């Protein structure tokens, strides 16, 4: 078992009643997943191929050589997983729609079998009193669109708007919220610059063009969905972390400011201020995206909410200074456990922007599970969740308009380039048998939700 600190363990085992009372009664508490990571059934009922299906076939792309072909088999075990949520006391569930499941080629014909699955999902949530929070795009672009240039090609923007409009028309009235994109920074930077996520492109110029096209598609989709009369709250989900200089060296401070610009301000500024940060544009030079006339007002559509995914902070140093080791315990991903970064981030954003209502749409940690007699005492994960919720309470009490919190994740799942080697779930999945085991962190969350 990983060791945090005695204080963290004491906090994890402490009663949750006082903590939950720091939030209003209408605060949204939930769990989150995404389609490719849990659904499986990759070649069933008319689903088309996604860029992750193709990427997983590349030798060495996935740490354990796996794919999402079966994942958690959620497609076939939907009722079991919905019952699991209900047994834990979950009242809000954030999930994503698989674009290639409902529109196999990314354009043209719709797949009714795919829509039928999401009909069953949303109806099953309704019967159990669980609110449906829907994400339209969580990285699984139809491979047919990638063959035509993917997000680098501006035509994909319009394909996404058509897809988003149809999903909202069919399902939107039964959802509590709709997010356009999950973590555009990851799509652009990890998928198109570092090349370690699908589609595996390595080009900064492409990455920045993708980032721009994602934001334009977000703005156009919001316009189209609202024009069609859908009154469901609309927003976008960004991954964010405080980015701090490792020391007082001028190079470290400058690098931290630049990284902040590339990861936070590059998305927040156009969404809420209507322009890209000037210092980042100057840094990019010829790698800056092509921006068409009218793009910036399109991006700056009114947001009904902003989703923020927080896991850790980022510490950077100048080239002449070695990177520092994390100062706090780390998760199985090697990410520093730093709960204070959540309140720090939210207070900073609240001071610099006129924020819409904020939801923490992902927060959680990967730790190794030790299964003993069908019991998993995941003390470190419980401590992580409790300490971050306490940090969120600090931000709320300091005036940040936070409306909800979603644990990542309900289930252990396919963790992208790490395959099945990392477990983020509050429910353990035995991938060989697909058996589910509720972990102690889920029992703690259940008691927390009950105010115990």
C-alpha positions as a printed Julia matrix, in Angstrom:
452×3 Matrix{Float64}:
   0.0     0.0     0.0
   1.27    3.46   -0.85
   1.87    5.72    2.12
   0.67    9.3     2.31
   0.95   11.03    5.65
  -0.49   10.23    9.04
  -2.52   13.42    8.86
  -3.99   12.46    5.48
  -4.95    9.01    6.76
  -6.56   10.51    9.83
  -8.53   12.9     7.6
  -9.62   10.05    5.34
 -11.07    8.06    8.2
 -12.72   11.04    9.85
 -16.46   11.57    9.64
 -17.67   13.42    6.55
 -20.69   15.15    8.02
 -18.92   18.4     8.85
 -17.28   18.56    5.43
 -20.41   18.05    3.37
 -22.19   20.71    5.42
 -19.75   23.28    4.07
 -21.62   23.05    0.76
 -25.22   24.03   -0.06
 -27.92   21.35   -0.2
 -28.29   21.75   -3.98
 -24.59   21.16   -4.65
 -24.12   18.49   -7.35
 -22.1    15.43   -6.32
 -21.35   12.79   -8.92
 -18.95   10.47  -10.7
 -17.56   10.59  -14.23
 -16.48    8.26  -17.06
 -15.9     8.47  -20.81
 -17.16    6.3   -23.64
 -13.95    4.82  -25.08
 -12.55    4.09  -21.63
 -15.45    1.92  -20.45
 -17.93    0.95  -23.16
 -16.14   -1.75  -25.16
 -18.3    -3.27  -27.93
 -15.99   -1.56  -30.39
 -17.21   -3.51  -33.41
 -20.84   -4.08  -32.47
 -24.18   -2.66  -33.52
 -22.83   -0.47  -36.3
 -20.21    1.49  -34.37
 -17.58    3.02  -36.63
 -13.85    3.11  -35.99
 -12.35    5.92  -33.91
  -8.86    7.35  -33.9
  -8.2     5.47  -30.66
  -9.05    2.14  -32.27
  -6.46    2.88  -34.94
  -3.9     4.29  -32.51
  -4.1     1.25  -30.23
  -3.04   -1.02  -33.08
   0.28    0.79  -33.46
   3.12   -1.19  -31.88
   4.3     0.49  -28.69
   1.58    3.14  -28.61
  -0.12    1.66  -25.52
   1.98    0.69  -22.53
   0.49   -2.79  -22.11
  -0.44   -3.34  -25.75
  -4.14   -3.19  -24.95
  -7.09   -1.29  -26.42
 -10.61   -0.21  -25.58
 -12.13   -3.04  -27.62
 -13.67   -4.56  -24.47
 -12.68   -2.13  -21.71
 -15.21   -2.47  -18.84
 -17.84   -3.99  -21.16
 -20.16   -1.24  -19.99
 -22.13   -1.48  -23.24
 -23.36   -4.93  -22.18
 -23.32   -4.33  -18.41
 -25.17   -1.05  -18.37
 -27.82   -2.04  -15.85
 -25.22   -3.51  -13.48
 -23.22   -0.28  -13.54
 -26.3     1.89  -13.08
 -27.28   -0.21  -10.07
 -23.76    0.25   -8.72
 -24.13    4.02   -8.9
 -27.49    3.89   -7.19
 -26.12    1.68   -4.4
 -23.36    4.23   -3.71
 -25.92    7.02   -3.58
 -24.73    8.82   -6.71
 -27.13   11.48   -7.94
 -25.19   12.83  -10.95
 -23.3    10.99  -13.66
 -21.01   12.58  -16.23
 -20.47   10.46  -19.34
 -19.56   11.01  -22.98
 -21.23   10.12  -26.24
 -19.14    8.05  -28.64
 -19.28    9.97  -31.92
 -18.46    6.89  -34.06
 -21.15    4.89  -32.25
 -23.92    7.28  -33.3
 -22.42    8.48  -36.6
 -19.91    5.88  -37.83
 -18.3     8.01  -40.56
 -18.49   11.34  -38.74
 -20.77   12.6   -41.49
 -23.91   11.33  -43.1
 -25.97    8.44  -41.8
 -26.86    8.13  -38.12
 -26.61    4.8   -36.33
 -29.93    4.14  -34.59
 -28.49    1.27  -32.54
 -25.95    3.66  -31.1
 -28.57    6.21  -30.14
 -30.66    3.4   -28.63
 -27.83    2.63  -26.21
 -27.71    6.23  -24.97
 -31.51    6.27  -24.75
 -31.27    3.25  -22.43
 -28.49    4.92  -20.45
 -30.36    8.18  -19.9
 -33.64    6.41  -19.14
 -31.85    4.12  -16.69
 -30.36    7.14  -14.95
 -33.78    8.81  -14.78
 -35.39    5.75  -13.18
 -32.72    5.79  -10.48
 -32.92    9.51   -9.82
 -29.47   10.21  -11.28
 -28.95   13.38  -13.34
 -27.32   12.91  -16.77
 -24.38   15.24  -17.5
 -23.36   14.67  -21.11
 -20.06   15.36  -22.88
 -20.19   15.41  -26.67
 -16.51   14.83  -27.43
 -14.08   12.95  -25.21
 -11.33   12.34  -27.78
 -12.82    9.54  -29.94
 -12.96   11.21  -33.36
 -14.33    8.97  -36.13
 -11.34    7.6   -38.04
 -13.05    8.48  -41.32
 -12.72   12.17  -40.43
  -9.08   11.7   -39.4
  -8.4    10.27  -42.86
  -9.51   13.65  -44.2
  -7.21   15.61  -41.9
  -9.06   15.36  -38.59
  -9.13   18.45  -36.39
  -6.4    20.1   -38.47
  -8.97   20.29  -41.27
 -11.51   23.07  -40.68
 -14.22   20.92  -42.29
 -14.19   18.82  -39.1
 -15.46   21.87  -37.22
 -18.66   21.77  -39.26
 -18.96   18.0   -38.99
 -18.8    18.37  -35.21
 -21.49   21.05  -35.2
 -23.81   18.78  -37.17
 -23.09   15.89  -34.78
 -23.52   18.06  -31.67
 -26.8    19.45  -32.96
 -28.25   16.0   -33.65
 -27.22   14.61  -30.26
 -28.68   17.64  -28.51
 -31.89   17.34  -30.54
 -32.35   13.71  -29.59
 -31.01   13.61  -26.05
 -30.44   17.15  -24.82
 -33.8    17.78  -23.18
 -33.2    14.84  -20.83
 -29.71   15.97  -19.78
 -28.85   18.21  -16.85
 -25.93   19.7   -18.78
 -24.09   19.35  -22.09
 -20.34   19.96  -22.47
 -18.94   20.31  -25.98
 -15.33   19.19  -25.49
 -13.35   17.49  -22.76
  -9.84   18.89  -22.3
  -8.99   20.48  -25.67
  -5.42   20.98  -24.41
  -4.97   17.2   -24.28
  -6.42   16.73  -27.76
  -4.12   19.38  -29.2
  -0.9    18.99  -27.19
  -0.76   15.28  -26.39
  -2.46   14.15  -29.58
  -0.92   16.54  -32.12
   2.34   17.86  -30.63
   3.79   15.22  -28.32
   2.08   12.48  -30.33
   1.59   10.21  -27.31
  -2.21   10.19  -27.64
  -4.31    9.56  -30.72
  -3.95   10.45  -33.52
  -0.22   10.47  -32.77
   0.81   13.59  -34.71
   4.01   15.45  -33.75
   3.71   19.03  -34.94
   3.33   22.16  -32.84
   1.82   24.04  -35.77
  -0.82   21.33  -36.17
  -1.45   21.28  -32.43
  -2.17   24.98  -32.24
  -4.44   24.83  -35.3
  -6.31   21.94  -33.68
  -6.71   23.92  -30.46
  -8.22   26.79  -32.42
 -10.55   24.59  -34.43
 -11.78   22.88  -31.24
 -12.66   26.25  -29.75
 -14.37   27.43  -32.94
 -16.37   24.19  -33.08
 -17.38   24.72  -29.44
 -18.68   28.21  -30.17
 -20.54   27.2   -33.32
 -22.07   24.2   -31.56
 -23.36   26.35  -28.73
 -24.92   28.71  -31.26
 -26.56   25.87  -33.17
 -27.88   24.05  -30.11
 -29.37   27.21  -28.66
 -30.87   28.23  -32.0
 -32.67   24.89  -32.09
 -34.36   25.74  -28.79
 -32.47   23.45  -26.44
 -32.54   25.03  -22.99
 -30.11   22.62  -21.34
 -27.09   24.37  -19.71
 -24.13   24.36  -22.12
 -20.41   24.59  -21.43
 -16.94   23.17  -21.99
 -14.48   21.2   -19.84
 -10.83   22.28  -19.43
  -7.98   20.51  -17.65
  -6.08   22.99  -15.49
  -3.31   23.06  -12.89
  -1.45   25.8   -11.09
   1.9    26.16  -12.86
   4.66   27.27  -10.54
   8.32   28.11  -10.98
  10.6    25.68   -9.17
  12.88   28.5    -8.01
  13.46   32.25   -8.25
  15.61   32.07  -11.38
  14.36   34.4   -14.11
  14.36   31.54  -16.64
  12.17   29.41  -14.38
   9.72   32.24  -13.79
   9.54   32.97  -17.53
   9.01   29.32  -18.38
   6.25   28.98  -15.8
   4.5    32.03  -17.26
   4.74   30.6   -20.78
   3.44   27.19  -19.73
   0.58   28.91  -17.92
  -0.19   30.71  -21.16
  -0.16   27.54  -23.23
  -2.29   25.47  -20.87
  -4.62   27.88  -19.05
  -4.75   31.31  -20.69
  -4.76   29.94  -24.27
  -8.22   28.51  -23.56
  -9.62   30.81  -20.87
  -8.79   34.06  -22.65
 -10.64   33.37  -25.93
 -13.58   31.73  -24.16
 -14.09   34.54  -21.63
 -12.2    37.56  -22.99
 -12.45   37.1   -26.75
  -8.74   36.97  -27.64
  -5.66   34.78  -27.36
  -2.9    35.84  -24.93
  -0.5    38.16  -26.75
   2.64   36.72  -25.13
   1.78   33.21  -26.32
   1.0    34.36  -29.84
   4.37   36.12  -29.96
   6.11   32.99  -28.68
   4.42   30.76  -31.27
   5.42   32.89  -34.25
   4.82   30.87  -37.43
   3.23   28.08  -35.38
   0.31   30.31  -34.38
  -3.01   29.12  -35.82
  -4.77   30.55  -38.84
  -7.65   32.62  -37.47
 -10.46   33.54  -39.82
 -12.44   36.74  -39.57
 -15.17   36.39  -36.97
 -13.61   33.41  -35.21
 -12.95   35.12  -31.9
 -16.54   36.32  -31.34
 -17.71   32.82  -32.28
 -15.52   31.29  -29.59
 -16.69   33.76  -26.96
 -20.22   32.42  -26.64
 -21.93   32.82  -23.26
 -21.15   29.82  -21.05
 -23.78   28.41  -18.75
 -21.0    26.6   -16.9
 -17.29   25.89  -17.0
 -16.02   22.41  -16.19
 -12.56   22.14  -14.66
 -10.61   18.89  -14.34
  -7.97   19.07  -11.61
  -5.47   16.4   -10.58
  -2.22   18.05   -9.5
  -0.02   21.11   -9.89
   2.86   21.57  -12.32
   6.32   22.79  -11.25
   8.72   23.95  -14.0
  12.3    25.13  -14.02
  14.6    26.83  -16.47
  16.89   24.81  -18.68
  19.92   25.38  -16.48
  18.14   24.13  -13.38
  17.28   20.46  -12.83
  13.63   19.6   -12.32
  12.71   19.23   -8.68
  11.2    16.11   -7.22
   7.6    16.36   -5.98
   7.43   17.7    -2.45
   4.34   15.72   -1.53
   3.4    12.03   -1.97
   2.65   10.94   -5.52
  -0.06    8.81   -7.11
   0.55    5.74   -9.26
   0.73    8.13  -12.23
   3.67    9.86  -10.56
   1.52   12.96  -10.02
   2.06   14.93   -6.85
  -0.84   14.85   -4.39
  -1.4    18.57   -3.85
  -4.96   19.35   -2.74
  -4.2    23.0    -2.01
  -3.67   23.53   -5.73
  -7.39   23.18   -6.36
  -8.41   26.13   -4.2
  -5.36   28.08   -5.41
  -6.38   27.55   -9.04
 -10.02   28.46   -8.47
  -9.23   31.61   -6.52
  -6.81   32.73   -9.22
  -9.35   32.16  -12.0
 -12.05   33.91  -10.0
  -9.81   36.94   -9.59
  -8.78   37.17  -13.26
 -12.0    36.28  -15.08
 -15.72   36.79  -14.81
 -16.47   33.11  -14.31
 -19.71   31.33  -15.09
 -20.82   28.66  -12.59
 -17.97   26.18  -12.15
 -18.12   22.4   -11.84
 -15.13   20.25  -10.92
 -15.86   17.73  -13.64
 -12.95   15.4   -12.84
 -10.87   14.87   -9.72
  -9.35   11.6    -8.6
  -6.23    9.52   -8.32
  -4.68    6.28   -9.56
  -3.4     3.92   -6.89
  -2.7     0.19   -6.99
  -5.48   -1.98   -5.6
  -4.85   -4.81   -3.15
  -7.81   -7.19   -3.17
  -8.08   -9.18    0.06
 -11.16  -11.36    0.51
 -13.16   -9.21   -1.94
 -12.23   -6.08    0.01
 -10.16   -3.12   -1.17
  -9.03   -0.7     1.54
  -7.87    2.09   -0.77
  -6.94    4.48    2.02
  -4.8     6.69   -0.21
  -7.59    7.3    -2.72
 -10.03    8.08    0.11
  -7.55   10.55    1.59
  -7.05   12.14   -1.82
 -10.77   12.65   -2.36
 -11.44   14.01    1.1
  -8.53   16.44    1.05
  -9.49   17.79   -2.37
 -13.13   18.21   -1.41
 -11.93   20.14    1.66
  -9.84   22.35   -0.63
 -12.88   22.87   -2.83
 -14.86   23.93    0.23
 -12.19   26.54    0.97
 -12.62   27.99   -2.52
 -16.4    27.97   -2.24
 -16.31   29.75    1.1
 -13.9    32.3    -0.39
 -16.49   33.23   -3.01
 -15.92   30.99   -6.03
 -19.24   30.03   -7.62
 -18.68   26.27   -7.56
 -21.81   24.22   -8.2
 -20.65   20.6    -8.36
 -17.94   17.95   -8.08
 -17.46   14.69  -10.0
 -15.08   11.93   -8.92
 -12.9    10.44  -11.63
 -13.79    7.71  -12.0
 -16.7     5.38  -11.28
 -14.82    2.39  -12.69
 -11.25    1.36  -13.23
 -10.87    1.69  -16.99
  -8.69    2.0   -20.08
  -6.3     4.78  -19.12
  -5.33    5.84  -22.64
  -1.6     5.38  -23.38
  -1.17    3.56  -20.04
  -3.72    0.91  -20.98
  -5.08   -0.98  -17.99
  -2.0    -0.48  -15.81
  -3.48    2.46  -13.86
  -6.62    2.29  -11.72
  -8.61    5.46  -11.07
 -11.92    3.87  -10.13
 -13.81    3.86   -6.86
 -15.12    0.53   -8.17
 -12.55   -2.15   -8.98
 -12.86   -4.0   -12.29
 -11.39   -7.47  -12.75
 -10.8    -7.19  -16.48
 -10.59  -10.97  -17.0
 -14.02  -11.65  -15.51
 -15.54   -8.12  -15.6
 -16.47   -8.55  -11.96
 -16.96   -5.28  -10.05
 -15.85   -4.79   -6.41
 -16.82   -1.6    -4.59
 -13.74   -0.07   -2.94
 -13.62    1.59    0.47
 -13.29    4.98   -1.26
 -16.76    4.44   -2.75
 -18.14    3.54    0.67
 -16.54    6.68    2.07
 -18.12    8.75   -0.73
 -21.49    7.12   -0.02
 -21.25    8.06    3.65
 -20.04   11.54    2.73
 -23.11   12.05    0.53
 -25.29   10.93    3.44
 -23.58   13.44    5.71
 -22.12   10.81    8.0
